[in-house]
Amino acid sequence: MLTAALNVNQPLRPKTTPASRVSDPFAAMAGLVASEFSYHKDEEIFGDDEPAEYVYQVVSGSVRTYKLLSDGRRQIGSFHLPGDVFGLESGATHRLAAEAIVDTTVRLVKRAALEKAATTDVQVARKLWDMTAAELNHAENHMLLLGRKTAMEKVAAFLLEMDRRLASAGMLALPMCRRDIGDYLGLTLETISRALSQLHSGGILGFSGARQIVLRNRQHLRDMNA
């Protein structure tokens, strides 16, 4: 049985109150043990080019991974929601930085322990392969989104993605702000606001608070991305 001896260098605070439970993918991996830590809103989890020593899973809250460009602009690569695994790298360092969007709890396990388990347990190797393939699929879809779609198509695709991942009882509660959405889609804040207003005026979606959205016509959004 393998265990991960977690000894992180950055200051992390153990979670002392129960977090909403999501399934632990590491629990079934040759007995690997993961620890949970909490981060405040906008607190860094890891920086780009830092050693990729751990693999993470969101337990509650949400995380953005991003890269700051030389001119100060920010490109968000992914939004990670409860249950999502992130920080799995092919190289020795992180390509992107990661921050908590809201108060967030993550569980983490030593990357070296995962890799060692994968050499002896075919189920662990298959799980790691699935995680890697899912990240590659998302990266390819995001590349298409950034390069070949209009602003309205980008917003429509984003809403459908979040609807699939987040919607509960017909309500889409977004943890990220419009500036985050713009940095994910490669659009300005003004363009995001204008697109959402147009979709609202057309009856495609409704608002119930700053980040509470009801999708009234999903088929119209799908047709925009057909």
N, C-alpha and C positions, 0 to 999 in steps of 0.2 A: 504494500500500500504506500502510495506516495503522498506526501504532504508538502505544502508550499510554506516555507518559513518567510514571512513577510517582514521586511525591514526597509521601509521607504525612507528616503532622505528628506523629502519635502514634508512640511508640517500638516498632518492630517488628524482629524478629530474622530474618534470612534463614535458611531451612532448609538445613543443611549436610549432612544425611544423607538418603539416598534415601527418599522417602515412597511409600506404596502408590499405584500409578498409577490414576487415573480419567481418562476421556476429557475432553479440554479443549474445551468448547463454544465458547470464544473463538478457538481456532486456525483454525476454518473461517470466522470472521467477518472477511472482508476483510483477512486477515493481521494481526489485532490481536495484540499481544504482552501476555501476562499474567506477573506476577511472583508467586512463592510466599513466604509468610511463616508462621512458626510462633508459636503461643500456648500458654502453660501452662494447665493445668486451672484453671477459674474466672476466667481473665483476660479482660478486656473487649476486644472487637474494635472496636466502636463504641458510642457512647451515643445515647440517644434525643434528638432535637432537634439532633444534630450534622449538619453538612453531608453530604449524600449524594453524595460525589464518586466513589465506587467501587462496582463490582458484584463480588460474591464468589462463589467456589465452594469447597465443602469437598473437599479432596483426601484427607485422612485425619482420623480423629477424629469429633467431632460438635459442633454448635453449638445453643444455645437462643436464641431471640429473645423478649423479654419487655418488660413495662411494669410499673413500680412505681407502685402506687396511692397516693393521698394519705395513707392510713392505714398505709402500710408493707407492705400485702399485694402479692404479685407475681402477675401473670397472664402465663403463658407462652403465646405465640402459635403458635410452631412449633418443632419439632426438625428440624434440618438435618443430614443424614447424607452420607457420601461420594458425590459426584456431584451433590448438590443445589446450586442457585444461590440466593443470597439477597442482600438489600440493594438490590434493584431497586425504586425508589420512584417514585411519581407526582409528588411535590413535591420541594422543594429540600433537605429535611432528612429524617432517619430518624424514623419514627414509633415504632419500638421500639429497645431496646438489644440488643446481641448479645454473648454470652459463649461461650468454649470450655467444653464440659462436661468433656472430658478433654483431654490434650495433643493439639493439633489443628494441622493444616496447611491453609491456605487459599491459593487463587490469586485475584488481584484484577486488575481492569482499570479504566481510567478510564471513568466513566459518559459523559463528554462525547465520548470517542472512539467508544463504542458508538452513541450517538445520532447522531453525524455519519455513521458508517458506514451506519446505517439509512436515511438520506436518499438514499443512492445505490445501495444494494445490497438488492434485494428479499428475498434469503435472510436477511440480517441482520435486516431488519424482521420477517420471519415468525418467526424464532427469538425475538426479543424479545416478540412477540405471544404465542407459545406459553408463554414463561416467565411473562408477566403473567397469562395465562388460568389457568395451573396454580396460581398463588398465589391468584387469586380463587376458584377451585374449592375449594382447601383452606380458605380463610377462611369460605366458605359452609358447608362441612361442619362446621367447628369451631363455628360459631355454632349450628347445629342440635344438635350434641353438647352444648354448654353449656346450651342453653335447654330442650330437649325430651326429655331422656333421664334415666332414673334413675341412681343411682350405679353399680349393677351393669352397666347397659347401657353407661355411659360407659367403664368399665374393660374390658368385653368389646370395645367398638369400638376402644379404644386398642391392645389386644393384637392384634387383627386387622390394624390399620394397621401396627404394628411387625413383625408376622409377614410381611406383604407386602413391607416395605422392608428387613428385616434378617435374616430367618431363613436359616440356613445349615446344611445337613445335619440338619435337623429341630430344631435348637437355636436359641432366641431369646436372644441376648446383648444385654441392654439397657445402653447407655452411661449412661443417666440414672438417678438415684436415685428412690426412692418419693416424696420431697418434690417433686421436679421433676414427676413424673407427676401428683401432686395439684394443683400449680399450673397444669398444662396443662388438667386436667379440671375445675378449680373445686371440688376436694374436699380434705378434710383428709388429713393423713398417716395418721391412724387409720382413716379410711374406706377408703383405698387398701389398707392392710394387711388390714383385715377382709374386703374383697371378694376379694383374692387368696387369703386363707386359705379362704374359702368355696368358691372355684373349685377349690382344691387338694383340699379335703375331698370335694368332689363328683366328683373324678376328671377334671375338665376340663383341668387343667394339672398339671405336676410341676415341682419345683425341683431345680436342680443347681448350688448356689451362690447367693449373694445376688442376683445379677442374671441368672442363667442359667435360662431357663424352657423347658419342653417343652410345647407345646400338644397335648393328647391327644384333644381333641374339638372341632375347629374348627367343625363344623356346629352344635354347641350354642351356641357364641359367635355364629355368624351368625344363628341363630334368635332370639337375644335382641335382635337389631337389625333384625329383619325388619319 
